[in-house]
Amino acid sequence: MKLFSKKTKTKKLLFCANNLDRFYSDEELDALEKFFDENEVNVREMDCLSYCDECECTPYVLVNNHFMEGKDPQDLLEKLKETV
């Protein structure tokens, strides 16, 4: 057994339900879901993530507890693709 084996690390994504409702169309949600299905990510939708000021202005996600925003849902998805 290797103590420090190289494992692929799963990304943990947290979405605010209010932010999803505010910024995402059905088509954009479908694109997100397709992305999640194609990549090894752990996704959770929470009622609130306590980023209320940001939530009103831009789509965002917490990636392994780090804030990531996009100017629109497509921009955020592109940033997620680069990260994951």
C-alpha positions, 0 to 999 in steps of 0.5 A: 500500500502506498501512503501517498498514492496518486488518486484522482481527486473528486471536486465538490461543487456546492450550488445555492438554489436561489442562485440557480433559480435567479440565473439559470434557464432550463437549457443551462441547467441541462448543460450543467447536469450533462457536465456533471454526468460526464465528470467525476464531481460531487454536487450538492444544491443547498438552500443558501450558502451565505454569499447573498451579496454575490448571489444577487449579482452573478452566478456562482459555485463553491468548488472545494469551498472556494468561491467561483463566479461567472459573468453568466451561466455559460461563463461559469460553466466554461470556468468549471470545465477548466477547473474540473 
